[in-house]
């Protein structure tokens, strides 16, 4: 089944359903705010839910950020 995901997501939001969106890229790879030349071709920050998925900003209730630290101490 092929469906317009923007319409589907907004229907589910209006029905009161909760949607989990996950991205595995770091914010330093963001196409607008990343560190060139190590950027990706899309936005990786929370705003990408609005621009990439068509979810309205007021529909976002919770944002959870997970990060890791890599130590290069020798």
N, CA, C and O atoms as a GROMACS GRO file, in nm:
protein
  296
    1UNK      N    1   0.084  -0.117   0.000
    1UNK     CA    2   0.000   0.000   0.000
    1UNK      C    3   0.089   0.124   0.000
    1UNK      O    4   0.179   0.137   0.083
    2UNK      N    5   0.064   0.213  -0.092
    2UNK     CA    6   0.136   0.340  -0.099
    2UNK      C    7   0.044   0.448  -0.044
    2UNK      O    8  -0.073   0.456  -0.081
    3UNK      N    9   0.100   0.531   0.046
    3UNK     CA   10   0.018   0.632   0.111
    3UNK      C   11   0.100   0.757   0.134
    3UNK      O   12   0.222   0.749   0.152
    4UNK      N   13   0.036   0.871   0.132
    4UNK     CA   14   0.101   0.998   0.163
    4UNK      C   15   0.127   1.002   0.313
    4UNK      O   16   0.033   1.014   0.392
    5UNK      N   17   0.254   0.993   0.353
    5UNK     CA   18   0.286   0.982   0.496
    5UNK      C   19   0.258   1.111   0.573
    5UNK      O   20   0.230   1.106   0.692
    6UNK      N   21   0.266   1.227   0.506
    6UNK     CA   22   0.235   1.352   0.574
    6UNK      C   23   0.088   1.352   0.617
    6UNK      O   24   0.056   1.389   0.730
    7UNK      N   25   0.001   1.310   0.528
    7UNK     CA   26  -0.142   1.303   0.559
    7UNK      C   27  -0.166   1.199   0.668
    7UNK      O   28  -0.240   1.225   0.763
    8UNK      N   29  -0.104   1.081   0.655
    8UNK     CA   30  -0.123   0.974   0.753
    8UNK      C   31  -0.076   1.016   0.893
    8UNK      O   32  -0.148   0.994   0.990
    9UNK      N   33   0.042   1.076   0.902
    9UNK     CA   34   0.094   1.119   1.032
    9UNK      C   35   0.002   1.224   1.096
    9UNK      O   36  -0.025   1.217   1.216
   10UNK      N   37  -0.044   1.319   1.017
   10UNK     CA   38  -0.131   1.423   1.071
   10UNK      C   39  -0.267   1.367   1.112
   10UNK      O   40  -0.325   1.414   1.210
   11UNK      N   41  -0.319   1.267   1.041
   11UNK     CA   42  -0.442   1.202   1.082
   11UNK      C   43  -0.424   1.133   1.217
   11UNK      O   44  -0.509   1.144   1.305
   12UNK      N   45  -0.312   1.062   1.234
   12UNK     CA   46  -0.285   0.993   1.360
   12UNK      C   47  -0.268   1.092   1.475
   12UNK      O   48  -0.314   1.066   1.586
   13UNK      N   49  -0.204   1.205   1.448
   13UNK     CA   50  -0.188   1.308   1.551
   13UNK      C   51  -0.325   1.361   1.594
   13UNK      O   52  -0.351   1.376   1.713
   14UNK      N   53  -0.413   1.388   1.497
   14UNK     CA   54  -0.547   1.439   1.529
   14UNK      C   55  -0.632   1.334   1.600
   14UNK      O   56  -0.727   1.369   1.670
   15UNK      N   57  -0.599   1.206   1.582
   15UNK     CA   58  -0.669   1.098   1.653
   15UNK      C   59  -0.615   1.079   1.795
   15UNK      O   60  -0.667   0.998   1.871
   16UNK      N   61  -0.510   1.155   1.829
   16UNK     CA   62  -0.452   1.144   1.963
   16UNK      C   63  -0.348   1.035   1.976
   16UNK      O   64  -0.306   1.003   2.088
   17UNK      N   65  -0.304   0.978   1.866
   17UNK     CA   66  -0.202   0.873   1.869
   17UNK      C   67  -0.066   0.936   1.896
   17UNK      O   68  -0.042   1.052   1.861
   18UNK      N   69   0.022   0.860   1.957
   18UNK     CA   70   0.159   0.906   1.982
   18UNK      C   71   0.249   0.849   1.875
   18UNK      O   72   0.233   0.734   1.834
   19UNK      N   73   0.343   0.928   1.829
   19UNK     CA   74   0.434   0.887   1.723
   19UNK      C   75   0.577   0.903   1.773
   19UNK      O   76   0.614   1.006   1.827
   20UNK      N   77   0.655   0.799   1.753
   20UNK     CA   78   0.796   0.802   1.790
   20UNK      C   79   0.878   0.820   1.663
   20UNK      O   80   0.866   0.742   1.569
   21UNK      N   81   0.962   0.923   1.661
   21UNK     CA   82   1.048   0.950   1.547
   21UNK      C   83   1.192   0.938   1.595
   21UNK      O   84   1.229   0.994   1.698
   22UNK      N   85   1.272   0.864   1.520
   22UNK     CA   86   1.409   0.840   1.561
   22UNK      C   87   1.503   0.871   1.446
   22UNK      O   88   1.472   0.844   1.330
   23UNK      N   89   1.618   0.928   1.477
   23UNK     CA   90   1.721   0.954   1.378
   23UNK      C   91   1.854   0.915   1.439
   23UNK      O   92   1.879   0.941   1.557
   24UNK      N   93   1.939   0.856   1.362
   24UNK     CA   94   2.065   0.808   1.418
   24UNK      C   95   2.184   0.896   1.380
   24UNK      O   96   2.297   0.863   1.414
   25UNK      N   97   2.161   1.006   1.313
   25UNK     CA   98   2.270   1.097   1.277
   25UNK      C   99   2.292   1.199   1.388
   25UNK      O  100   2.201   1.227   1.466
   26UNK      N  101   2.410   1.254   1.393
   26UNK     CA  102   2.438   1.354   1.496
   26UNK      C  103   2.405   1.493   1.445
   26UNK      O  104   2.396   1.515   1.324
   27UNK      N  105   2.388   1.586   1.537
   27UNK     CA  106   2.357   1.723   1.497
   27UNK      C  107   2.474   1.788   1.425
   27UNK      O  108   2.456   1.884   1.350
   28UNK      N  109   2.595   1.737   1.446
   28UNK     CA  110   2.710   1.791   1.374
   28UNK      C  111   2.713   1.746   1.228
   28UNK      O  112   2.796   1.792   1.150
   29UNK      N  113   2.622   1.656   1.191
   29UNK     CA  114   2.608   1.614   1.052
   29UNK      C  115   2.492   1.685   0.983
   29UNK      O  116   2.464   1.658   0.866
   30UNK      N  117   2.424   1.776   1.052
   30UNK     CA  118   2.310   1.847   0.998
   30UNK      C  119   2.352   1.927   0.874
   30UNK      O  120   2.458   1.989   0.873
   31UNK      N  121   2.268   1.924   0.771
   31UNK     CA  122   2.301   1.991   0.645
   31UNK      C  123   2.317   2.142   0.662
   31UNK      O  124   2.395   2.204   0.591
   32UNK      N  125   2.243   2.202   0.757
   32UNK     CA  126   2.252   2.346   0.779
   32UNK      C  127   2.352   2.385   0.888
   32UNK      O  128   2.420   2.487   0.876
   33UNK      N  129   2.361   2.305   0.994
   33UNK     CA  130   2.442   2.342   1.110
   33UNK      C  131   2.560   2.250   1.134
   33UNK      O  132   2.630   2.265   1.235
   34UNK      N  133   2.584   2.157   1.045
   34UNK     CA  134   2.690   2.059   1.064
   34UNK      C  135   2.828   2.114   1.031
   34UNK      O  136   2.842   2.229   0.990
   35UNK      N  137   2.928   2.031   1.050
   35UNK     CA  138   3.067   2.066   1.026
   35UNK      C  139   3.106   2.014   0.887
   35UNK      O  140   3.120   1.893   0.867
   36UNK      N  141   3.123   2.105   0.793
   36UNK     CA  142   3.159   2.068   0.657
   36UNK      C  143   3.299   2.009   0.656
   36UNK      O  144   3.383   2.062   0.728
   37UNK      N  145   3.331   1.908   0.582
   37UNK     CA  146   3.254   1.837   0.481
   37UNK      C  147   3.184   1.712   0.536
   37UNK      O  148   3.142   1.626   0.459
   38UNK      N  149   3.170   1.703   0.667
   38UNK     CA  150   3.113   1.582   0.729
   38UNK      C  151   2.964   1.594   0.752
   38UNK      O  152   2.913   1.545   0.853
   39UNK      N  153   2.893   1.657   0.659
   39UNK     CA  154   2.749   1.674   0.675
   39UNK      C  155   2.672   1.570   0.595
   39UNK      O  156   2.725   1.507   0.503
   40UNK      N  157   2.549   1.554   0.633
   40UNK     CA  158   2.458   1.463   0.564
   40UNK      C  159   2.373   1.546   0.468
   40UNK      O  160   2.389   1.668   0.462
   41UNK      N  161   2.285   1.483   0.395
   41UNK     CA  162   2.204   1.555   0.296
   41UNK      C  163   2.068   1.598   0.352
   41UNK      O  164   1.982   1.639   0.276
   42UNK      N  165   2.049   1.588   0.483
   42UNK     CA  166   1.921   1.625   0.543
   42UNK      C  167   1.944   1.684   0.681
   42UNK      O  168   2.054   1.680   0.734
   43UNK      N  169   1.838   1.740   0.737
   43UNK     CA  170   1.846   1.795   0.872
   43UNK      C  171   1.837   1.683   0.974
   43UNK      O  172   1.759   1.589   0.957
   44UNK      N  173   1.916   1.692   1.078
   44UNK     CA  174   1.919   1.588   1.180
   44UNK      C  175   1.870   1.637   1.316
   44UNK      O  176   1.866   1.559   1.412
   45UNK      N  177   1.835   1.763   1.326
   45UNK     CA  178   1.788   1.817   1.454
   45UNK      C  179   1.637   1.800   1.467
   45UNK      O  180   1.571   1.752   1.375
   46UNK      N  181   1.582   1.840   1.579
   46UNK     CA  182   1.440   1.823   1.607
   46UNK      C  183   1.352   1.891   1.502
   46UNK      O  184   1.243   1.842   1.471
   47UNK      N  185   1.397   2.002   1.448
   47UNK     CA  186   1.319   2.072   1.346
   47UNK      C  187   1.294   1.991   1.221
   47UNK      O  188   1.202   2.021   1.146
   48UNK      N  189   1.374   1.888   1.198
   48UNK     CA  190   1.356   1.803   1.080
   48UNK      C  191   1.224   1.726   1.086
   48UNK      O  192   1.173   1.683   0.983
   49UNK      N  193   1.169   1.708   1.205
   49UNK     CA  194   1.038   1.643   1.217
   49UNK      C  195   0.933   1.729   1.148
   49UNK      O  196   0.841   1.677   1.085
   50UNK      N  197   0.946   1.860   1.160
   50UNK     CA  198   0.852   1.951   1.095
   50UNK      C  199   0.880   1.961   0.945
   50UNK      O  200   0.788   1.949   0.864
   51UNK      N  201   1.004   1.984   0.908
   51UNK     CA  202   1.036   2.004   0.767
   51UNK      C  203   1.037   1.875   0.686
   51UNK      O  204   0.996   1.875   0.570
   52UNK      N  205   1.083   1.767   0.745
   52UNK     CA  206   1.094   1.642   0.671
   52UNK      C  207   0.970   1.556   0.673
   52UNK      O  208   0.940   1.489   0.574
   53UNK      N  209   0.897   1.556   0.784
   53UNK     CA  210   0.780   1.471   0.798
   53UNK      C  211   0.648   1.546   0.787
   53UNK      O  212   0.542   1.485   0.775
   54UNK      N  213   0.654   1.679   0.791
   54UNK     CA  214   0.532   1.757   0.781
   54UNK      C  215   0.449   1.758   0.907
   54UNK      O  216   0.328   1.782   0.903
   55UNK      N  217   0.512   1.732   1.020
   55UNK     CA  218   0.443   1.734   1.150
   55UNK      C  219   0.445   1.877   1.202
   55UNK      O  220   0.551   1.939   1.207
   56UNK      N  221   0.330   1.931   1.241
   56UNK     CA  222   0.329   2.069   1.292
   56UNK      C  223   0.406   2.081   1.424
   56UNK      O  224   0.406   1.990   1.506
   57UNK      N  225   0.470   2.194   1.441
   57UNK     CA  226   0.553   2.219   1.560
   57UNK      C  227   0.475   2.201   1.690
   57UNK      O  228   0.528   2.148   1.787
   58UNK      N  229   0.349   2.244   1.692
   58UNK     CA  230   0.270   2.234   1.814
   58UNK      C  231   0.234   2.090   1.850
   58UNK      O  232   0.186   2.065   1.961
   59UNK      N  233   0.256   1.996   1.759
   59UNK     CA  234   0.227   1.856   1.787
   59UNK      C  235   0.341   1.786   1.861
   59UNK      O  236   0.323   1.675   1.911
   60UNK      N  237   0.458   1.849   1.867
   60UNK     CA  238   0.573   1.788   1.934
   60UNK      C  239   0.561   1.814   2.083
   60UNK      O  240   0.564   1.929   2.128
   61UNK      N  241   0.547   1.708   2.160
   61UNK     CA  242   0.531   1.721   2.305
   61UNK      C  243   0.662   1.701   2.379
   61UNK      O  244   0.692   1.774   2.474
   62UNK      N  245   0.740   1.604   2.338
   62UNK     CA  246   0.861   1.568   2.411
   62UNK      C  247   0.976   1.543   2.315
   62UNK      O  248   0.958   1.483   2.209
   63UNK      N  249   1.093   1.590   2.352
   63UNK     CA  250   1.213   1.564   2.276
   63UNK      C  251   1.315   1.505   2.371
   63UNK      O  252   1.341   1.560   2.478
   64UNK      N  253   1.373   1.393   2.333
   64UNK     CA  254   1.475   1.328   2.415
   64UNK      C  255   1.604   1.323   2.334
   64UNK      O  256   1.606   1.269   2.223
   65UNK      N  257   1.709   1.378   2.387
   65UNK     CA  258   1.839   1.375   2.320
   65UNK      C  259   1.930   1.273   2.386
   65UNK      O  260   1.942   1.270   2.509
   66UNK      N  261   1.993   1.192   2.306
   66UNK     CA  262   2.087   1.092   2.356
   66UNK      C  263   2.221   1.120   2.289
   66UNK      O  264   2.228   1.141   2.168
   67UNK      N  265   2.326   1.121   2.368
   67UNK     CA  266   2.456   1.147   2.308
   67UNK      C  267   2.560   1.060   2.375
   67UNK      O  268   2.540   1.007   2.484
   68UNK      N  269   2.671   1.047   2.306
   68UNK     CA  270   2.783   0.970   2.362
   68UNK      C  271   2.909   1.056   2.350
   68UNK      O  272   2.917   1.145   2.265
   69UNK      N  273   3.003   1.028   2.433
   69UNK     CA  274   3.130   1.100   2.433
   69UNK      C  275   3.240   0.999   2.403
   69UNK      O  276   3.249   0.893   2.466
   70UNK      N  277   3.323   1.034   2.308
   70UNK     CA  278   3.435   0.948   2.272
   70UNK      C  279   3.561   1.016   2.323
   70UNK      O  280   3.588   1.131   2.288
   71UNK      N  281   3.637   0.948   2.402
   71UNK     CA  282   3.761   1.003   2.458
   71UNK      C  283   3.880   0.960   2.372
   71UNK      O  284   3.894   0.843   2.337
   72UNK      N  285   3.964   1.056   2.339
   72UNK     CA  286   4.083   1.027   2.259
   72UNK      C  287   4.210   1.039   2.344
   72UNK      O  288   4.318   1.064   2.290
   73UNK      N  289   4.198   1.021   2.475
   73UNK     CA  290   4.312   1.033   2.565
   73UNK      C  291   4.403   0.912   2.546
   73UNK      O  292   4.356   0.798   2.543
   74UNK      N  293   4.532   0.938   2.533
   74UNK     CA  294   4.629   0.828   2.516
   74UNK      C  295   4.725   0.824   2.632
   74UNK      O  296   4.813   0.738   2.637
   0.00000   0.00000   0.00000
